[in-house]
Amino acid sequence: MTYNLVVCYNTVVIYNRVVKDDDMPHLLHIDSSIQGERSVSRSLTARAAAAWLAAHPDGTVSYRDLGANPLPHLNSESGLARMVPPDQHTPAQAASWELSKEVVEEVLAADTILLGLPVYNFGAPSSVKSWVDHLVAPGLSVDHATMTGLLGGRDLLVLASRGGGYAPGTPREGWDHAEPWLPHALSLTALEPRFITAELTLANVNPQMAELKPLAAESLAAAERAIDAQWAPLAV
Ligand SMILES: Cc1cc2nc3c(=O)[nH]c(=O)nc-3n(C[C@H](O)[C@H](O)[C@H](O)COP(=O)(O)O)c2cc1C
């Protein structure tokens, strides 16, 4: 077995896990919904953050709102920052690389990451795609020489919400391209997302889905119960 030991931004990398240089538990809380107060994923990430803090009273939290402040999309001026060596970056690439560093360092600092993931137009919000595009960066989140991920060993809990239902046997089975996409998109970094999902959320606002309200309520309640059980002390 080979040991992968490198120094990276004041942290030590062992295997594909970057060990933080302090023992304080740290939570990174990320929202991406554009729906403000009525957002279901925001209510779920807030519930999860409160549950995490209750279980980690000495913990610290940082927050990123991709819905309010999306990262710029990779474009033809900046996008190659992740392929061109930093000492050859153009000013636009250097600025984009700095953003990647910021995003990666936020994840490296965290033991637990909460990500709100709505479904928009059958996929993830473009702001989450852009966050992933900045996060997957050889030399920062992926070891350049071996292409092994450097973000493994963290808990990434995704609080997903979708207006419809895409379960097996439903008319649009398989049309949700947000949840199946994310593990693939993050695989190079070694982050492995877990999901808690509330579905049929549009039943509460779309009269044509009114008969699905009980199922929507059930789905939301199950998601909330799953969140509440995450860091609860084990009953003995
Ligand atoms: C721009 C937009 C596009 C949407 N597209 C879909 C869709 O393709 N499929 C779906 O099931 N729900 C869709 N919805 C409904 C959302 O998935 C639903 O409102 C969900 O609760 C989103 O999470 P949020 O409440 O945290 O924003 C869409 C909502 C918006 C605002």
The ligand as an SDF file (V2000), in Angstrom:
LIG
                    3D

 31 33  0  0  0  0  0  0  0  0999 V2000
  -36.5130   27.4270  -11.9380 C   0  0  0  0  0  0  0  0  0  0  0  0
  -37.1600   26.1990  -11.3810 C   0  0  0  0  0  0  0  0  0  0  0  0
  -37.1640   25.0260  -12.1040 C   0  0  0  0  0  0  0  0  0  0  0  0
  -37.7400   23.8770  -11.5690 C   0  0  0  0  0  0  0  0  0  0  0  0
  -37.6700   22.7140  -12.2740 N   0  0  0  0  0  0  0  0  0  0  0  0
  -38.1100   21.5790  -11.7050 C   0  0  0  0  0  0  0  0  0  0  0  0
  -37.9770   20.3300  -12.3800 C   0  0  0  0  0  0  0  0  0  0  0  0
  -37.4630   20.2240  -13.4840 O   0  0  0  0  0  0  0  0  0  0  0  0
  -38.4100   19.2190  -11.7530 N   0  0  0  0  0  0  0  0  0  0  0  0
  -38.9560   19.2460  -10.5100 C   0  0  0  0  0  0  0  0  0  0  0  0
  -39.2870   18.2000   -9.9610 O   0  0  0  0  0  0  0  0  0  0  0  0
  -39.1260   20.4130   -9.8500 N   0  0  0  0  0  0  0  0  0  0  0  0
  -38.7060   21.5640  -10.4270 C   0  0  0  0  0  0  0  0  0  0  0  0
  -38.8360   22.7500   -9.7550 N   0  0  0  0  0  0  0  0  0  0  0  0
  -39.4280   22.7270   -8.4100 C   0  0  0  0  0  0  0  0  0  0  0  0
  -38.3390   22.6050   -7.3590 C   0  0  0  0  0  0  0  0  0  0  0  0
  -37.6000   21.4060   -7.5080 O   0  0  0  0  0  0  0  0  0  0  0  0
  -38.9640   22.6600   -5.9970 C   0  0  0  0  0  0  0  0  0  0  0  0
  -39.5300   23.9440   -5.8070 O   0  0  0  0  0  0  0  0  0  0  0  0
  -37.9510   22.3450   -4.8790 C   0  0  0  0  0  0  0  0  0  0  0  0
  -38.5960   22.5240   -3.6450 O   0  0  0  0  0  0  0  0  0  0  0  0
  -36.7190   23.1900   -5.0400 C   0  0  0  0  0  0  0  0  0  0  0  0
  -35.9620   23.3220   -3.8580 O   0  0  0  0  0  0  0  0  0  0  0  0
  -36.0490   24.6940   -3.0350 P   0  0  0  0  0  0  0  0  0  0  0  0
  -37.4710   24.7240   -2.4950 O   0  0  0  0  0  0  0  0  0  0  0  0
  -35.0460   24.5630   -1.9720 O   0  0  0  0  0  0  0  0  0  0  0  0
  -35.7720   25.8020   -4.0000 O   0  0  0  0  0  0  0  0  0  0  0  0
  -38.3250   23.9120  -10.2850 C   0  0  0  0  0  0  0  0  0  0  0  0
  -38.3380   25.1150   -9.5710 C   0  0  0  0  0  0  0  0  0  0  0  0
  -37.7660   26.2420  -10.1010 C   0  0  0  0  0  0  0  0  0  0  0  0
  -37.7590   27.5100   -9.2940 C   0  0  0  0  0  0  0  0  0  0  0  0
  1  2  1  0
  2  3  1  0
  2 30  2  0
  3  4  2  0
  4  5  1  0
  4 28  1  0
  5  6  2  0
  6  7  1  0
  6 13  1  0
  7  8  2  0
  7  9  1  0
  9 10  1  0
 10 11  2  0
 10 12  1  0
 12 13  2  0
 13 14  1  0
 14 15  1  0
 14 28  1  0
 15 16  1  0
 16 17  1  0
 16 18  1  0
 18 19  1  0
 18 20  1  0
 20 21  1  0
 20 22  1  0
 22 23  1  0
 23 24  1  0
 24 25  2  0
 24 26  1  0
 24 27  1  0
 28 29  2  0
 29 30  1  0
 30 31  1  0
M  END
$$$$
